[in-house]
C-alpha cells in the first residue's frame, strides 16, 4: 500500500507536468495558465456550493434522527475534490470536478463500497442504540433512529487479510 502511495505521489505530478507542457505547446503558455486558474476558481465556487448543500443535508439527517453517513461521505469527497482542484493539473482537476458533481460522487461511492467494504466491520453507537455492519457477510443488525442530541461513536475496523 505504501509503495502504491509513493508511486502515485511521484507519477501523478510527472504526468500532470507532461500534460501541461503538451497543452502549452499545442496552444500557448498563457492559455494553459488561464485554464489552470479558471478550473481552480470555478472549482472553489462549486466546492463551496456543494459543501453548503451537504452541511444542510447533514443537519436535516441529524434532525430526523438518522445517521448522516451519506452526507459525511459527500463532505469528505468534496474536501478531497477541493484539494485536487487546488493542485495545478488537468487530470487532478478532472477528478476534482467529478467529485463535485452529485452523480460523480455516487459513482465513486459505489466503486469505493464494492472495492473496500469486504474488508471492514462497522459499529455505530450512541450509548443506547447500536448498529453493526459486517461487510464480509453483508449483514446489518437492525437499529432504531439515533437521537441527534446524543453523542455518536463510530468505529471502523479493518479486517486482517489472511
Buried (B, 14 or more C-beta within 10 A) or exposed (E): EEEEEEEEEEEBBEBBEEBBEEBBEEEEEEEBEEBBEEBBEBBEEBBEEBBEBBBEBBEEBBEEBBBBEBBBBBBEBBBBBBEBBBBBBBBBBEBBBBBBEEEBBBEBBEEEEEEEBEBBBBBBBBEEBBBBBBBEEEEEEEBEEBBBEEEBEEEEEEEEEE
